[in-house]
């Protein structure tokens, strides 16, 4: 993960600015954490049958826990 206060973007875009020695990276859209959680949630939902809002909340919470562990492993 980036050492800045800004979360790392899942799909950052890079472009050259008017100054030839300066390259800027813009971060918008989903964060890498959100992307990992979405991927984890897909797998979780394929493995179980979710019907009510409480189950959806628990599934999302678990997906973000998995995402956080993936980011920790990535930084290791």
N, C-alpha and C positions, 0 to 999 in steps of 0.2 A: 504494500500500500504506500501511497505517496506520503512524504513527511510534512506536507503542508496541511493547513487546517481544512482545506477543501477536500471532500471525498473524491476518491478516484472514479473517473467516469468509465462506464462499460465500453463506450465507443467514442473516445475523444477524437476531435478533428484537429489537424495541424495545418497551419497555413503560413506563408511568408508575409510579413508585414512590409510596409514601404521601405523600412530600413533593411538593407541586405544582410546584416549580421544578426538580425533579430528574428527568431522564430517563436510564434505564439501558439500555445495549445489552449483551445477552448473546451471547456467541460460543460455539457448540458445534457439533458435527458436523464436516463436512469443511471444510478451509481453502480459500481461493480458489485456492491453488496446486494442491491436490488436485483441485479441480473442473476447472481448466484442463487438468491432466494427463489426467484421465479423458476429457475431450472430445477432446484430441489423440490419445489412444490409440485411441479409436473410429475415427478417420479413418485412422490408421496400419494398424490391423488390417483395415479394409476394403480397403486397397490391397495387402496381401500375405497370404500363407498361412502362418500361424504354427503349428508343430506341437510343438516340444520346449521344455523349460523354459529352455534357454539363449536361444532366440529370444524367449520371453516376457519374460525379464529384460532383454534388449537393447531390446525394444519399450517396456517400462516406463521404462527409463533415458532413452530418446529422448523419450518423452512428457513426462517431468519437465524435460528440457532445454528443450523447446518451451514448457512452462509458465513456466519461469524467464524466458525471453525475452519472453513475453507480459506478465509482471509488470513487467519492465524498461521495455517499450514503454509500458505503462499509466502508469508513474511519470514518463515523459519529458515 
